[in-house]
Structure formats: C-alpha cells, structure tokens
Amino acid sequence: MKEDLLHLVWKLKKLDFTNLTTTDGDTIQIKNFGFHNQNSGPDFLNGEVIIGDTTWVGHIEMHINSTDWTKHNHQKDKAYNNVILHVVYNDDGPILNESGQPIPTLILKGRISQSTIGNYENLAANQDWIPCAPSIHKTDMIKNSFFLEKVLIERLQDKCQRIEDILKHNNNDWEDTLYRLLLKYLGLKVNSSAFEQLAHVTPYSILKKLSDKSIALEALLLGQAGLLNDNSDAYFDKLLKEYTHYKNKYDLIAMTGVEWRFSKLRPANFPTIRIAQISQLYYKAPQLFNDILHVSSITDIYEKLDITASSYWDTHYLPDKESESKPKKMGQMTKELIVINVIVPLLFTYGQKTANEYYKDKALDLLQKVKAENNIIIRNWKQLGMSAKSAFDTQALLQLKNEYCNNFNCLNCRIGQTILFS
C-alpha cells in the first residue's frame, strides 16, 4: 500500500462512504473532497466536511499510518494548521496540530475494495515489459486513444520547455533555435552533443551572412567542426582556404575534430555527409523557420528538406577517400525524424508562445501525416494490441512507456486506473 493509492481513491471517490465517522465516533459528511495539491503542503486543499453538526472548510491530509503525521513533523509546520481532516489507512495513534489540538481522523481500512488493493499489488509485483501487460488487452482501446492524446500533449509540452530554454538564451530568435535543434537531431545519439557544440561555435547569424554561397557554408561548417585539417584532397584545400578567410574575419574558434564519432554509423550518417547536407539546406532556405511557418502541408515540408550534398560528396563519404558514385540525398527517414523532433515541437511552441492555436493544430496535424515510427518500443506495444497508424500515435506510446510505465506511474495513467478499479 502506498499513499499515492489513497490519493487516487479519494480523488476518484472510489470508497465505501457508508456511515463515515471519525475515530472519536463523530459522523462525517464530505461536501467537497478538495483540490489535489501537487506541491508542498497538505494533500488536498480547500475541502469541506461536516463533522457532527459543525461545517469545516480547510485542508485534508492523508497518510498510510496516522503517526506518519508526527514522523513528517507536520505538528511543527504552520502550513498544516488549517488541516480539518486526517485521512489514514491505519490508525496507530492520535496526532496533534501545532497548537496541541487533536485533528479529526477518518480511517479508510475496510473502505477500499479488496479487488482494488489486489489489482494494485499485482501491478506493483509484475515484472513484465510494462506493469499492466497481462491486463491491457481487457481495456477499452477507444478510451485508451483519448488518454494517449493527452499523453502526446504532455510530450510536446516537455519539448516546449526545452525549446523555451533555448529561446531565453538567444533573445527569442526562432531561426537560431531551429538551427540548433536541427543540428542536434541530425547528429543522432552518437554525434548529438558534437553537433550541439558545432551550433554553439558557429552562430546562425554568421551562417546567414554566407547563405548566398554554398561553398562558403560548407567551408564554414566543416572548418568549425575541425574536419578540414590534414587533408591533401584538392577540394578540401579549396574549402580550407575559404574557411581560413571567414575564421579570421569573424574571429572564430573551431572544434578540435576529435569530438566526432564515425564508428558504428552507416556512411550516410557520417558527420561529413550531414554537415554537407546542412550546408545545402541553408543555401536553399536561409530562413527556414519562416518558410515552415508558411508551408501548408507535409509534402511542402518534405520538399524543403529535399536536399543533396554538393557534387564532391557523390563520390565521397570521407575526404580523400573515393567511393562508388551516389548522390548524398537526405533520406525520407531523416526527413521524418526532423519533422517529428524539430519542426513539430517548434511549431507547437510557437503557437503556445504567440497564443495562436493555428500553429499548435498545424503541429498536431503534421504528426498525423508522418508514418508511424518503427522501433523496439513501438513493436512491443503492437504485440500488446496497441497499434499505431502515424507518428502522432508512436510519439504518444513512447511517452507512455518512458514517463508512465518505466516509473510505475500507473496511478496517474488512465489505463492503469481502469485496470485498478476493474
């Protein structure tokens, strides 16, 4: 038994309310169960109860054992002086407030159904991929989908917070924010931090000044990445000469180059290829965020991202090492990754900060137009009957697994609640 379970049954009123009395035998009527407090202080605020013939308005505190009140030193905390009812599972002794007055106590033991307690214990003891794996197929999938929409919004809100942190440090520059996010996610997990560093040492403001020359952009980014050194390749010699001019002009400090990882990556994901593609993207669309605000469909966005690295890379993945000729186009999976992790959260944040629902709706609509992701988490959900038709669904399922299932947060999950009270 955990206190969180008491909070849930109280909030959802899943109790036997027959003949409620205090431990002193006074009758209790619950007029208002109070507002569940997620911060410090009493568990439920501004409740209203009638004890005997007296109506009390104030806070309600809950514990497994009544003496937990004393163990938590509530009797010394002024924040608990307005507690009008102490709700406990077990009564193992009287408690007093700061003034030395006893607080009316209601015992819940025997008022929570045994099936609820048993379901809770089963969830807590289960060692499957998710706690409710044996039971989730019994739940209403249509009702589950409504909860998943809420979970998806939570995921976007989490991403919004990280985006707002970036905006605070760059004077609300949306183009710069997009640039930073784009580099971060193009780096995948292996080179994510290195690409973030590249965005830091190569400000978007400088990138924008050189956006009319594709070779200048490529020289700038590869040079700042520390990837133009020690090459005898003629093309790279040309890039190095170009880069040296801009490095001196803008007083730039480059990365060392040792930050990059090439091992265990498909050649198409090598940092060199990604940087060459980014160069062409910003040559094609130097104000990419402004463009995205005005596109009307997912097809338009894919077209914006439909870029190919400069011709040198047709026969190279690495400098001075020729390969079979193949244009290095940005693949469809990469485009989808950018839409899901960069464009959608950025549009949603923009809509939130500008109080414009159009952009929030546009972000959600884009997710519904991107095909479902395919990874081990999504495949495991599918085996449990939770199918996904689009990235809208897969993003929600990822959030459900990571933030609810992995943290045994079943009591705040509507699917878990359904199983708990079944």
LINLINDA-V457377 format. One record per residue. N is the residue number from 0. RES is the residue in three letters. PSI is psi in radians with two decimals (999 if undefined). D_FIRST is the distance of its C-alpha to the first C-alpha in Angstrom with 2 decimals. Layout:
n=N res=RES psi=PSI d_first=D_FIRST
n=N res=RES psi=PSI d_first=D_FIRST
//
This chain:
n=0 res=MET psi=2.31 d_first=0.00
n=1 res=LYS psi=2.69 d_first=3.80
n=2 res=GLU psi=-0.56 d_first=6.88
n=3 res=ASP psi=-0.59 d_first=8.53
n=4 res=LEU psi=-0.70 d_first=7.05
n=5 res=LEU psi=-0.74 d_first=8.45
n=6 res=HIS psi=-0.76 d_first=11.47
n=7 res=LEU psi=-0.84 d_first=12.08
n=8 res=VAL psi=-0.53 d_first=12.15
n=9 res=TRP psi=-0.80 d_first=14.27
n=10 res=LYS psi=-0.69 d_first=16.48
n=11 res=LEU psi=-0.01 d_first=17.09
n=12 res=LYS psi=0.70 d_first=17.43
n=13 res=LYS psi=1.01 d_first=15.42
n=14 res=LEU psi=2.81 d_first=15.25
n=15 res=ASP psi=1.94 d_first=17.58
n=16 res=PHE psi=0.24 d_first=19.98
n=17 res=THR psi=2.23 d_first=22.27
n=18 res=ASN psi=0.97 d_first=23.70
n=19 res=LEU psi=2.32 d_first=21.48
n=20 res=THR psi=2.75 d_first=22.32
n=21 res=THR psi=3.00 d_first=21.56
n=22 res=THR psi=-0.30 d_first=20.97
n=23 res=ASP psi=0.01 d_first=24.77
n=24 res=GLY psi=0.07 d_first=25.48
n=25 res=ASP psi=2.45 d_first=26.64
n=26 res=THR psi=2.60 d_first=26.21
n=27 res=ILE psi=2.30 d_first=24.24
n=28 res=GLN psi=2.23 d_first=25.28
n=29 res=ILE psi=1.93 d_first=23.49
n=30 res=LYS psi=-0.59 d_first=26.36
n=31 res=ASN psi=2.10 d_first=24.75
n=32 res=PHE psi=-0.14 d_first=21.06
n=33 res=GLY psi=2.97 d_first=22.16
n=34 res=PHE psi=2.20 d_first=22.21
n=35 res=HIS psi=2.08 d_first=19.12
n=36 res=ASN psi=2.07 d_first=20.08
n=37 res=GLN psi=-0.05 d_first=19.57
n=38 res=ASN psi=-2.95 d_first=21.57
n=39 res=SER psi=2.74 d_first=21.48
n=40 res=GLY psi=-3.04 d_first=21.40
n=41 res=PRO psi=2.70 d_first=19.52
n=42 res=ASP psi=-0.67 d_first=16.91
n=43 res=PHE psi=2.22 d_first=19.15
n=44 res=LEU psi=2.58 d_first=22.90
n=45 res=ASN psi=0.80 d_first=25.73
n=46 res=GLY psi=3.00 d_first=24.06
n=47 res=GLU psi=2.15 d_first=26.19
n=48 res=VAL psi=2.64 d_first=25.46
n=49 res=ILE psi=2.04 d_first=27.90
n=50 res=ILE psi=2.02 d_first=27.21
n=51 res=GLY psi=-2.09 d_first=29.95
n=52 res=ASP psi=0.11 d_first=33.02
n=53 res=THR psi=2.30 d_first=32.11
n=54 res=THR psi=2.26 d_first=30.88
n=55 res=TRP psi=2.38 d_first=28.79
n=56 res=VAL psi=2.19 d_first=28.40
n=57 res=GLY psi=-2.67 d_first=26.19
n=58 res=HIS psi=2.79 d_first=22.76
n=59 res=ILE psi=2.24 d_first=19.27
n=60 res=GLU psi=2.51 d_first=16.62
n=61 res=MET psi=2.49 d_first=12.88
n=62 res=HIS psi=2.77 d_first=10.59
n=63 res=ILE psi=-0.91 d_first=7.64
n=64 res=ASN psi=2.48 d_first=10.69
n=65 res=SER psi=-0.59 d_first=14.14
n=66 res=THR psi=-0.10 d_first=15.81
n=67 res=ASP psi=-0.46 d_first=14.00
n=68 res=TRP psi=-0.84 d_first=16.86
n=69 res=THR psi=-0.67 d_first=19.37
n=70 res=LYS psi=-0.56 d_first=17.79
n=71 res=HIS psi=0.06 d_first=18.01
n=72 res=ASN psi=0.54 d_first=21.56
n=73 res=HIS psi=-0.46 d_first=21.35
n=74 res=GLN psi=-0.16 d_first=23.96
n=75 res=LYS psi=0.10 d_first=26.38
n=76 res=ASP psi=2.08 d_first=25.78
n=77 res=LYS psi=-0.41 d_first=28.12
n=78 res=ALA psi=-0.32 d_first=25.91
n=79 res=TYR psi=0.13 d_first=23.71
n=80 res=ASN psi=-0.40 d_first=26.78
n=81 res=ASN psi=0.36 d_first=26.60
n=82 res=VAL psi=2.18 d_first=23.10
n=83 res=ILE psi=-0.27 d_first=23.86
n=84 res=LEU psi=2.30 d_first=20.50
n=85 res=HIS psi=2.03 d_first=17.39
n=86 res=VAL psi=2.13 d_first=14.41
n=87 res=VAL psi=2.81 d_first=11.58
n=88 res=TYR psi=-0.80 d_first=9.01
n=89 res=ASN psi=2.45 d_first=10.85
n=90 res=ASP psi=1.85 d_first=14.49
n=91 res=ASP psi=0.39 d_first=15.64
n=92 res=GLY psi=2.68 d_first=18.78
n=93 res=PRO psi=2.71 d_first=20.92
n=94 res=ILE psi=2.76 d_first=21.14
n=95 res=LEU psi=2.70 d_first=24.22
n=96 res=ASN psi=-3.03 d_first=25.31
n=97 res=GLU psi=-0.50 d_first=28.01
n=98 res=SER psi=0.03 d_first=30.71
n=99 res=GLY psi=0.20 d_first=29.31
n=100 res=GLN psi=2.44 d_first=28.49
n=101 res=PRO psi=2.60 d_first=25.46
n=102 res=ILE psi=2.26 d_first=23.13
n=103 res=PRO psi=2.38 d_first=22.33
n=104 res=THR psi=2.33 d_first=18.76
n=105 res=LEU psi=2.27 d_first=17.02
n=106 res=ILE psi=2.27 d_first=14.27
n=107 res=LEU psi=-0.23 d_first=11.99
n=108 res=LYS psi=2.23 d_first=10.93
n=109 res=GLY psi=-0.17 d_first=13.18
n=110 res=ARG psi=-0.13 d_first=13.80
n=111 res=ILE psi=2.27 d_first=11.28
n=112 res=SER psi=2.56 d_first=12.85
n=113 res=GLN psi=-0.54 d_first=11.80
n=114 res=SER psi=-0.67 d_first=13.16
n=115 res=THR psi=-0.79 d_first=10.85
n=116 res=ILE psi=-0.73 d_first=7.71
n=117 res=GLY psi=-0.74 d_first=10.07
n=118 res=ASN psi=-0.68 d_first=11.28
n=119 res=TYR psi=-0.79 d_first=8.16
n=120 res=GLU psi=-0.63 d_first=7.81
n=121 res=ASN psi=-0.74 d_first=11.57
n=122 res=LEU psi=-0.77 d_first=11.71
n=123 res=ALA psi=-0.55 d_first=9.69
n=124 res=ALA psi=-0.29 d_first=11.98
n=125 res=ASN psi=2.34 d_first=15.11
n=126 res=GLN psi=0.26 d_first=17.83
n=127 res=ASP psi=-3.13 d_first=20.30
n=128 res=TRP psi=-0.70 d_first=22.10
n=129 res=ILE psi=2.64 d_first=19.48
n=130 res=PRO psi=-0.57 d_first=16.00
n=131 res=CYS psi=0.30 d_first=17.39
n=132 res=ALA psi=-0.73 d_first=20.74
n=133 res=PRO psi=-0.28 d_first=20.86
n=134 res=SER psi=-0.26 d_first=20.19
n=135 res=ILE psi=-0.49 d_first=21.81
n=136 res=HIS psi=-0.28 d_first=25.18
n=137 res=LYS psi=-0.18 d_first=24.09
n=138 res=THR psi=2.86 d_first=23.55
n=139 res=ASP psi=1.95 d_first=26.49
n=140 res=MET psi=-0.51 d_first=28.26
n=141 res=ILE psi=-0.77 d_first=30.22
n=142 res=LYS psi=-0.62 d_first=27.22
n=143 res=ASN psi=-0.65 d_first=25.76
n=144 res=SER psi=-0.59 d_first=29.07
n=145 res=PHE psi=-0.70 d_first=28.73
n=146 res=PHE psi=-0.65 d_first=25.41
n=147 res=LEU psi=-0.54 d_first=27.12
n=148 res=GLU psi=-0.73 d_first=29.87
n=149 res=LYS psi=-0.72 d_first=27.47
n=150 res=VAL psi=-0.67 d_first=26.07
n=151 res=LEU psi=-0.77 d_first=29.70
n=152 res=ILE psi=-0.66 d_first=30.53
n=153 res=GLU psi=-0.72 d_first=27.68
n=154 res=ARG psi=-0.77 d_first=29.29
n=155 res=LEU psi=-0.65 d_first=32.65
n=156 res=GLN psi=-0.68 d_first=31.45
n=157 res=ASP psi=-0.76 d_first=30.20
n=158 res=LYS psi=-0.61 d_first=33.64
n=159 res=CYS psi=-0.71 d_first=35.34
n=160 res=GLN psi=-0.72 d_first=33.92
n=161 res=ARG psi=-0.65 d_first=35.42
n=162 res=ILE psi=-0.71 d_first=38.67
n=163 res=GLU psi=-0.54 d_first=38.87
n=164 res=ASP psi=-0.69 d_first=38.57
n=165 res=ILE psi=-0.77 d_first=41.64
n=166 res=LEU psi=-0.57 d_first=43.46
n=167 res=LYS psi=-0.51 d_first=43.01
n=168 res=HIS psi=-0.10 d_first=44.88
n=169 res=ASN psi=0.47 d_first=47.68
n=170 res=ASN psi=0.72 d_first=48.68
n=171 res=ASN psi=0.70 d_first=47.15
n=172 res=ASP psi=1.81 d_first=49.33
n=173 res=TRP psi=-0.62 d_first=47.98
n=174 res=GLU psi=-0.76 d_first=50.48
n=175 res=ASP psi=-0.68 d_first=49.49
n=176 res=THR psi=-0.77 d_first=45.80
n=177 res=LEU psi=-0.78 d_first=46.49
n=178 res=TYR psi=-0.80 d_first=48.59
n=179 res=ARG psi=-0.76 d_first=45.87
n=180 res=LEU psi=-0.70 d_first=43.21
n=181 res=LEU psi=-0.81 d_first=45.73
n=182 res=LEU psi=-0.73 d_first=46.54
n=183 res=LYS psi=-0.83 d_first=42.93
n=184 res=TYR psi=-0.41 d_first=42.03
n=185 res=LEU psi=-0.38 d_first=45.36
n=186 res=GLY psi=-0.11 d_first=44.62
n=187 res=LEU psi=-2.95 d_first=41.64
n=188 res=LYS psi=-0.61 d_first=39.13
n=189 res=VAL psi=-0.78 d_first=41.91
n=190 res=ASN psi=0.31 d_first=44.15
n=191 res=SER psi=-0.85 d_first=41.96
n=192 res=SER psi=-0.60 d_first=42.23
n=193 res=ALA psi=-0.71 d_first=45.96
n=194 res=PHE psi=-0.63 d_first=46.60
n=195 res=GLU psi=-0.69 d_first=44.74
n=196 res=GLN psi=-0.67 d_first=47.06
n=197 res=LEU psi=-0.73 d_first=50.03
n=198 res=ALA psi=-0.58 d_first=49.19
n=199 res=HIS psi=-0.73 d_first=48.98
n=200 res=VAL psi=-0.17 d_first=52.37
n=201 res=THR psi=1.46 d_first=54.02
n=202 res=PRO psi=2.52 d_first=53.56
n=203 res=TYR psi=-0.57 d_first=53.78
n=204 res=SER psi=-0.62 d_first=56.57
n=205 res=ILE psi=-0.72 d_first=58.80
n=206 res=LEU psi=-0.75 d_first=57.83
n=207 res=LYS psi=-0.62 d_first=58.93
n=208 res=LYS psi=-0.45 d_first=62.31
n=209 res=LEU psi=0.18 d_first=63.09
n=210 res=SER psi=-0.16 d_first=61.79
n=211 res=ASP psi=-0.03 d_first=65.33
n=212 res=LYS psi=1.95 d_first=65.93
n=213 res=SER psi=-0.66 d_first=63.70
n=214 res=ILE psi=-0.54 d_first=65.07
n=215 res=ALA psi=-0.72 d_first=64.35
n=216 res=LEU psi=-0.76 d_first=60.68
n=217 res=GLU psi=-0.73 d_first=60.39
n=218 res=ALA psi=-0.79 d_first=62.23
n=219 res=LEU psi=-0.87 d_first=60.12
n=220 res=LEU psi=-0.77 d_first=56.72
n=221 res=LEU psi=-0.65 d_first=57.76
n=222 res=GLY psi=-0.81 d_first=59.50
n=223 res=GLN psi=-0.46 d_first=56.57
n=224 res=ALA psi=-0.15 d_first=54.34
n=225 res=GLY psi=0.45 d_first=56.66
n=226 res=LEU psi=0.30 d_first=57.72
n=227 res=LEU psi=0.11 d_first=61.45
n=228 res=ASN psi=2.63 d_first=62.44
n=229 res=ASP psi=0.76 d_first=64.60
n=230 res=ASN psi=2.38 d_first=65.63
n=231 res=SER psi=0.00 d_first=69.18
n=232 res=ASP psi=2.30 d_first=68.48
n=233 res=ALA psi=-0.68 d_first=70.98
n=234 res=TYR psi=-0.70 d_first=68.48
n=235 res=PHE psi=-0.54 d_first=66.12
n=236 res=ASP psi=-0.69 d_first=69.10
n=237 res=LYS psi=-0.76 d_first=69.73
n=238 res=LEU psi=-0.71 d_first=66.10
n=239 res=LEU psi=-0.71 d_first=66.20
n=240 res=LYS psi=-0.74 d_first=69.37
n=241 res=GLU psi=-0.79 d_first=67.85
n=242 res=TYR psi=-0.73 d_first=64.67
n=243 res=THR psi=-0.68 d_first=66.59
n=244 res=HIS psi=-0.84 d_first=68.33
n=245 res=TYR psi=-0.57 d_first=65.12
n=246 res=LYS psi=-0.76 d_first=63.41
n=247 res=ASN psi=-0.68 d_first=66.31
n=248 res=LYS psi=-0.73 d_first=66.64
n=249 res=TYR psi=0.13 d_first=63.02
n=250 res=ASP psi=0.97 d_first=62.48
n=251 res=LEU psi=2.64 d_first=59.55
n=252 res=ILE psi=2.12 d_first=57.59
n=253 res=ALA psi=2.86 d_first=56.48
n=254 res=MET psi=2.88 d_first=53.65
n=255 res=THR psi=-0.42 d_first=54.74
n=256 res=GLY psi=-0.36 d_first=54.02
n=257 res=VAL psi=-0.16 d_first=51.93
n=258 res=GLU psi=-0.32 d_first=48.73
n=259 res=TRP psi=2.54 d_first=49.21
n=260 res=ARG psi=2.26 d_first=47.84
n=261 res=PHE psi=-0.44 d_first=49.85
n=262 res=SER psi=2.57 d_first=48.55
n=263 res=LYS psi=0.32 d_first=46.27
n=264 res=LEU psi=2.49 d_first=47.24
n=265 res=ARG psi=2.46 d_first=49.29
n=266 res=PRO psi=-0.57 d_first=52.65
n=267 res=ALA psi=-0.33 d_first=52.13
n=268 res=ASN psi=0.13 d_first=49.22
n=269 res=PHE psi=2.51 d_first=51.25
n=270 res=PRO psi=-0.63 d_first=51.20
n=271 res=THR psi=-0.78 d_first=54.97
n=272 res=ILE psi=-0.78 d_first=54.72
n=273 res=ARG psi=-0.72 d_first=51.93
n=274 res=ILE psi=-0.71 d_first=53.88
n=275 res=ALA psi=-0.65 d_first=57.06
n=276 res=GLN psi=-0.72 d_first=55.25
n=277 res=ILE psi=-0.69 d_first=53.81
n=278 res=SER psi=-0.80 d_first=57.36
n=279 res=GLN psi=-0.59 d_first=58.68
n=280 res=LEU psi=-0.79 d_first=55.87
n=281 res=TYR psi=-0.31 d_first=56.71
n=282 res=TYR psi=-0.69 d_first=60.39
n=283 res=LYS psi=-0.67 d_first=59.86
n=284 res=ALA psi=1.34 d_first=57.43
n=285 res=PRO psi=-0.41 d_first=57.61
n=286 res=GLN psi=1.17 d_first=55.69
n=287 res=LEU psi=-0.69 d_first=53.07
n=288 res=PHE psi=-0.75 d_first=50.51
n=289 res=ASN psi=-0.67 d_first=53.18
n=290 res=ASP psi=-0.75 d_first=54.11
n=291 res=ILE psi=-0.62 d_first=50.56
n=292 res=LEU psi=-0.48 d_first=50.30
n=293 res=HIS psi=-0.09 d_first=53.28
n=294 res=VAL psi=2.68 d_first=52.73
n=295 res=SER psi=-0.16 d_first=51.94
n=296 res=SER psi=2.89 d_first=50.40
n=297 res=ILE psi=-0.55 d_first=48.54
n=298 res=THR psi=-0.70 d_first=51.96
n=299 res=ASP psi=-0.69 d_first=53.41
n=300 res=ILE psi=-0.75 d_first=50.71
n=301 res=TYR psi=-0.62 d_first=51.22
n=302 res=GLU psi=-0.70 d_first=54.93
n=303 res=LYS psi=-0.62 d_first=54.36
n=304 res=LEU psi=0.06 d_first=52.51
n=305 res=ASP psi=1.42 d_first=55.16
n=306 res=ILE psi=2.77 d_first=56.80
n=307 res=THR psi=2.40 d_first=58.52
n=308 res=ALA psi=2.75 d_first=59.11
n=309 res=SER psi=2.78 d_first=62.72
n=310 res=SER psi=-0.48 d_first=65.22
n=311 res=TYR psi=-0.66 d_first=65.19
n=312 res=TRP psi=-0.08 d_first=61.73
n=313 res=ASP psi=-0.60 d_first=63.04
n=314 res=THR psi=0.35 d_first=64.20
n=315 res=HIS psi=2.54 d_first=61.73
n=316 res=TYR psi=-0.47 d_first=58.08
n=317 res=LEU psi=2.67 d_first=59.08
n=318 res=PRO psi=2.48 d_first=62.21
n=319 res=ASP psi=0.33 d_first=65.35
n=320 res=LYS psi=1.73 d_first=63.75
n=321 res=GLU psi=2.59 d_first=65.02
n=322 res=SER psi=3.06 d_first=63.07
n=323 res=GLU psi=2.45 d_first=63.87
n=324 res=SER psi=2.19 d_first=64.62
n=325 res=LYS psi=2.09 d_first=61.73
n=326 res=PRO psi=2.40 d_first=60.96
n=327 res=LYS psi=1.35 d_first=57.64
n=328 res=LYS psi=2.62 d_first=56.16
n=329 res=MET psi=2.14 d_first=52.65
n=330 res=GLY psi=2.87 d_first=50.82
n=331 res=GLN psi=-0.68 d_first=48.94
n=332 res=MET psi=-0.65 d_first=45.56
n=333 res=THR psi=-0.73 d_first=46.22
n=334 res=LYS psi=-0.75 d_first=47.15
n=335 res=GLU psi=-0.69 d_first=43.95
n=336 res=LEU psi=-0.73 d_first=41.91
n=337 res=ILE psi=-0.74 d_first=43.78
n=338 res=VAL psi=-0.83 d_first=43.22
n=339 res=ILE psi=-0.80 d_first=39.46
n=340 res=ASN psi=-0.26 d_first=38.75
n=341 res=VAL psi=-1.06 d_first=41.61
n=342 res=ILE psi=-0.82 d_first=43.39
n=343 res=VAL psi=-0.90 d_first=40.58
n=344 res=PRO psi=-0.62 d_first=38.39
n=345 res=LEU psi=-0.75 d_first=41.59
n=346 res=LEU psi=-0.72 d_first=42.79
n=347 res=PHE psi=-0.75 d_first=39.42
n=348 res=THR psi=-0.73 d_first=39.47
n=349 res=TYR psi=-0.77 d_first=43.10
n=350 res=GLY psi=-0.64 d_first=42.37
n=351 res=GLN psi=-0.78 d_first=39.57
n=352 res=LYS psi=-0.48 d_first=41.72
n=353 res=THR psi=0.06 d_first=44.77
n=354 res=ALA psi=0.72 d_first=42.93
n=355 res=ASN psi=1.81 d_first=44.55
n=356 res=GLU psi=-0.38 d_first=42.46
n=357 res=TYR psi=-0.77 d_first=45.16
n=358 res=TYR psi=-0.55 d_first=44.15
n=359 res=LYS psi=-0.76 d_first=40.43
n=360 res=ASP psi=-0.66 d_first=41.34
n=361 res=LYS psi=-0.71 d_first=43.79
n=362 res=ALA psi=-0.81 d_first=41.16
n=363 res=LEU psi=-0.67 d_first=38.87
n=364 res=ASP psi=-0.70 d_first=41.93
n=365 res=LEU psi=-0.73 d_first=42.92
n=366 res=LEU psi=-0.62 d_first=39.58
n=367 res=GLN psi=-0.30 d_first=40.18
n=368 res=LYS psi=-0.21 d_first=43.61
n=369 res=VAL psi=2.38 d_first=42.50
n=370 res=LYS psi=2.74 d_first=41.74
n=371 res=ALA psi=2.44 d_first=38.28
n=372 res=GLU psi=2.72 d_first=37.44
n=373 res=ASN psi=1.74 d_first=37.34
n=374 res=ASN psi=3.09 d_first=35.00
n=375 res=ILE psi=-0.64 d_first=32.50
n=376 res=ILE psi=-0.79 d_first=29.51
n=377 res=ILE psi=-0.66 d_first=31.45
n=378 res=ARG psi=-0.66 d_first=32.66
n=379 res=ASN psi=-0.70 d_first=29.19
n=380 res=TRP psi=-0.71 d_first=28.16
n=381 res=LYS psi=-0.68 d_first=31.35
n=382 res=GLN psi=-0.44 d_first=30.47
n=383 res=LEU psi=0.12 d_first=27.33
n=384 res=GLY psi=0.09 d_first=29.59
n=385 res=MET psi=1.54 d_first=29.14
n=386 res=SER psi=2.82 d_first=32.80
n=387 res=ALA psi=2.26 d_first=34.42
n=388 res=LYS psi=-0.39 d_first=37.84
n=389 res=SER psi=3.11 d_first=38.31
n=390 res=ALA psi=-0.43 d_first=37.06
n=391 res=PHE psi=-0.78 d_first=35.40
n=392 res=ASP psi=-0.76 d_first=33.00
n=393 res=THR psi=-0.62 d_first=32.69
n=394 res=GLN psi=-0.67 d_first=31.95
n=395 res=ALA psi=-0.74 d_first=29.07
n=396 res=LEU psi=-0.62 d_first=27.72
n=397 res=LEU psi=-0.76 d_first=28.07
n=398 res=GLN psi=-0.73 d_first=26.09
n=399 res=LEU psi=-0.79 d_first=23.33
n=400 res=LYS psi=-0.85 d_first=23.09
n=401 res=ASN psi=-0.66 d_first=23.51
n=402 res=GLU psi=-0.37 d_first=21.47
n=403 res=TYR psi=-1.11 d_first=18.66
n=404 res=CYS psi=-0.83 d_first=18.34
n=405 res=ASN psi=-0.45 d_first=19.15
n=406 res=ASN psi=0.22 d_first=16.59
n=407 res=PHE psi=0.89 d_first=13.72
n=408 res=ASN psi=0.70 d_first=14.26
n=409 res=CYS psi=-0.54 d_first=13.55
n=410 res=LEU psi=-0.37 d_first=12.12
n=411 res=ASN psi=0.10 d_first=15.58
n=412 res=CYS psi=2.24 d_first=17.49
n=413 res=ARG psi=-0.51 d_first=19.15
n=414 res=ILE psi=-0.80 d_first=19.37
n=415 res=GLY psi=-0.69 d_first=15.64
n=416 res=GLN psi=-0.70 d_first=15.25
n=417 res=THR psi=-0.77 d_first=17.97
n=418 res=ILE psi=-0.68 d_first=16.36
n=419 res=LEU psi=-0.71 d_first=12.99
n=420 res=PHE psi=0.28 d_first=15.01
n=421 res=SER psi=999 d_first=17.74
//
